Amino acid sequence: MTTRKLTRLPGVALALAGLALSGCATRGALHVYAVSAGPAQPILDEGPPGAQEVPSFLEPDDTLTGFAYDPFTDHFFLRLAPGNRIRVVDRPARAIKREFTVDGAPPAAGDLAVRPRDGHLYLLGARTGEIIECTRLGKLVGTFSLDQISGHPIGLALDATNDQLLALGPDGRRVTVHDRRGRFLREYRLESQAGPALAFDADRGECLAPLAGRKGEIGVFDAAGRLTRTQVLPGATPLVDAGPRSFLRVF
């Protein structure tokens, strides 16, 4: 693992790298990301200092099934059909960082989440409640099941503060919270139907999801499932993620 050169002073650079590696990157303002439904299908970046677009490099024959953002590396992870294909896009460089196939993962489609602390990816599997865990380079770590799941989840997110997984049920309302081995912790219901993606703002303890039947409109829900506000990303597909923009990144 390497860090970008941030300064010409080696001692300062090493100190900053050490902070990043220990999980103490300086956090910036929250940004919300979604993939556009337009011809080029760019990634829409909504946040200070304003709305921007980042190339997704999606080709006409690509089918996007899942989408996640890692604020630690400032990378997007695009899950392509079949669902064991991952494309990594570097947001600042506006370039493809790498592409890989997750060894041992079934080609089932679905949402995914990324754990910034170690870059591990969590993908919805083929069986009900199945989660596939791999490294940010695609090496399979293992599989496990989410407890007390009713039906196949349609959205998956990770709470980086509490190190927990959140799954949105097929009804678009039931959110279950699990530890990273799948053990059930609690649940709540969203005030408005949402999906088929789920994001989580760990700083505010809020989840974000596209509102059903309201194109380009993203709902923000508190820990009790109440809809506190909405955010509009015109022309966006219902694949969304969110995260703070870090001023120091590791990749």
C-alpha positions in Angstrom: 0.0 0.0 0.0 1.3 3.4 -0.9 0.3 7.0 -0.3 0.4 9.9 -2.7 3.2 12.4 -2.1 1.6 15.3 -0.2 4.7 17.3 0.7 8.3 17.6 -0.2 9.3 17.2 3.5 9.8 13.4 4.1 9.2 13.6 7.8 5.9 15.3 7.4 4.9 12.9 4.6 5.7 9.9 6.7 3.7 11.3 9.7 0.7 11.9 7.5 0.9 8.5 6.0 1.0 7.0 9.5 -2.1 8.8 10.4 -3.9 7.6 7.3 -2.8 4.0 7.8 -4.1 4.1 11.4 -7.6 5.2 10.2 -7.3 8.9 11.1 -7.6 10.5 7.7 -9.0 14.1 7.9 -12.7 13.9 7.1 -14.4 16.5 4.8 -18.0 17.4 4.1 -20.5 14.7 3.2 -21.0 14.0 -0.5 -23.8 12.1 -2.1 -23.1 10.0 -5.3 -25.3 8.4 -7.9 -24.9 7.2 -11.4 -26.6 9.2 -14.1 -29.1 7.6 -16.5 -27.7 9.8 -19.3 -25.9 8.4 -22.4 -22.4 8.6 -20.9 -23.7 7.5 -17.5 -21.3 9.7 -15.4 -21.2 9.5 -11.7 -23.0 12.5 -10.1 -21.1 14.1 -7.2 -23.4 16.3 -5.1 -21.6 18.2 -2.3 -19.4 21.2 -1.5 -18.4 23.2 -3.5 -21.1 22.1 -5.9 -22.4 19.4 -8.2 -19.8 17.7 -10.3 -19.5 14.7 -12.7 -17.0 11.9 -12.7 -16.7 9.5 -15.7 -18.0 6.0 -14.9 -16.4 4.5 -18.1 -19.6 2.4 -18.5 -20.0 1.0 -22.0 -23.4 0.4 -23.7 -23.2 -3.3 -23.0 -22.3 -2.8 -19.3 -25.0 -3.5 -16.8 -24.4 -1.8 -13.4 -25.9 -3.7 -10.5 -24.2 -2.2 -7.4 -22.4 1.0 -6.5 -20.2 2.0 -3.5 -17.8 4.8 -2.5 -14.7 4.5 -0.3 -13.9 7.9 1.3 -10.5 6.5 2.5 -9.2 5.9 -1.0 -11.6 8.3 -2.8 -12.5 5.4 -5.1 -15.8 4.3 -6.6 -16.6 0.6 -6.8 -19.0 -0.4 -9.6 -20.4 -3.9 -9.6 -21.1 -5.1 -13.1 -23.2 -8.0 -14.5 -22.3 -10.8 -14.0 -22.1 -9.7 -10.4 -18.6 -10.9 -9.7 -17.1 -8.2 -11.9 -15.8 -5.0 -10.1 -14.6 -1.8 -11.7 -12.7 0.7 -9.5 -12.7 4.4 -10.6 -10.3 6.9 -9.0 -12.4 10.0 -8.4 -9.6 12.7 -8.4 -7.7 11.1 -11.3 -11.0 10.6 -13.2 -9.6 7.3 -14.4 -10.1 3.5 -14.0 -7.9 2.4 -11.2 -8.3 -1.3 -11.8 -10.9 -4.0 -12.8 -11.1 -7.5 -11.3 -13.3 -10.6 -10.9 -14.1 -11.8 -7.4 -12.7 -15.3 -7.3 -15.3 -17.8 -6.0 -18.2 -15.4 -6.0 -21.3 -16.4 -7.9 -22.5 -14.1 -10.7 -25.5 -13.0 -8.8 -26.2 -9.2 -9.0 -26.9 -6.8 -6.2 -25.8 -4.0 -4.1 -22.4 -3.8 -2.3 -20.7 -1.9 0.5 -17.1 -1.0 1.3 -15.4 -0.9 4.7 -13.0 2.1 4.6 -10.8 0.7 7.5 -9.4 -2.2 5.4 -11.0 -1.7 2.0 -12.9 -5.0 2.2 -16.0 -5.2 0.0 -19.3 -6.8 1.0 -21.5 -8.1 -1.9 -25.1 -9.4 -1.8 -24.9 -13.1 -2.8 -27.1 -15.4 -4.6 -28.8 -17.0 -1.6 -31.2 -15.1 0.8 -29.1 -13.1 3.2 -25.8 -14.3 1.8 -22.9 -11.9 2.0 -19.6 -12.3 0.1 -16.6 -10.6 1.6 -13.4 -9.9 -0.5 -10.5 -7.5 -0.4 -10.3 -4.3 -2.4 -8.2 -6.3 -4.9 -10.9 -9.0 -5.3 -9.4 -11.8 -3.2 -12.2 -13.8 -1.6 -12.2 -13.6 2.2 -15.3 -15.7 2.8 -19.1 -15.8 2.9 -21.6 -15.6 5.7 -25.3 -15.1 6.2 -27.3 -12.2 7.7 -29.5 -13.5 10.6 -33.3 -12.9 10.7 -33.6 -11.8 7.1 -37.0 -12.1 5.4 -36.5 -12.2 1.6 -33.4 -11.2 -0.4 -32.1 -7.7 0.6 -32.1 -5.1 -2.1 -29.7 -2.6 -0.5 -26.5 -2.9 1.6 -24.5 -0.3 3.5 -21.8 -0.2 6.2 -21.8 2.0 9.3 -18.0 2.8 9.5 -18.3 4.2 13.0 -20.0 1.2 14.7 -18.5 -1.3 12.2 -22.0 -2.7 11.3 -23.8 -3.8 8.2 -27.2 -2.5 7.3 -29.5 -4.3 4.9 -32.7 -3.0 3.2 -35.4 -5.7 2.8 -37.3 -6.5 -0.4 -40.3 -4.4 0.8 -38.1 -1.3 0.7 -38.9 -0.4 4.3 -37.4 -2.9 6.7 -33.8 -2.1 7.6 -31.9 -4.7 9.7 -28.6 -4.0 11.4 -25.9 -6.7 11.8 -22.4 -7.1 13.0 -19.8 -8.0 10.4 -20.4 -11.7 10.9 -24.1 -11.3 10.2 -25.4 -11.5 13.7 -28.7 -9.6 14.0 -28.6 -6.5 16.3 -31.8 -4.6 15.7 -34.2 -3.3 13.0 -36.4 -0.4 12.1 -38.8 0.6 9.3 -38.4 3.4 6.9 -41.3 5.9 6.8 -41.3 5.9 3.0 -40.6 3.0 0.6 -37.1 3.1 -0.8 -34.5 1.1 -2.8 -32.9 -0.7 -4.5 -29.8 0.7 -2.9 -28.8 1.9 0.6 -26.1 4.3 1.9 -25.2 5.3 5.4 -23.8 8.6 6.9 -21.9 7.4 9.9 -21.3 11.0 11.2 -25.0 11.7 11.5 -26.3 8.2 12.0 -28.6 8.6 8.9 -29.3 6.2 6.0 -29.9 7.4 2.5 -31.9 5.6 -0.2 -33.6 6.4 -3.5 -37.4 6.9 -2.9 -39.6 4.5 -4.7 -41.6 6.1 -7.6 -39.8 9.4 -7.2 -37.1 9.5 -9.9 -33.8 11.2 -8.9 -35.1 11.8 -5.3 -33.1 10.5 -2.4 -34.6 10.2 1.1 -32.6 10.8 4.2 -33.8 8.8 7.2 -32.9 9.0 10.9 -32.2 6.1 13.2 -35.9 5.5 13.8 -36.7 5.4 10.1 -38.3 8.9 9.9 -37.9 10.7 6.6 -36.1 13.9 7.7 -35.4 15.5 4.3 -34.9 14.7 0.6 -32.2 15.4 -1.9 -32.7 15.6 -5.6 -30.2 14.4 -8.1 -31.9 15.0 -11.5 -31.4 12.2 -14.0 -29.9 9.8 -11.5 -30.4 6.0 -11.5 -31.6 4.4 -8.2 -28.0 3.5 -7.2 -26.6 5.8 -4.6 -23.9 6.0 -2.0 -22.5 8.7 0.3 -19.4 9.5 2.3 -17.2 12.3 3.7 -14.6 13.6 1.3 -11.2 12.9 2.9 -8.4 15.4 2.5 -5.8 12.6 2.9 -6.3 9.3 1.1 -4.6 5.9 1.0 -4.7 3.5 -1.9 
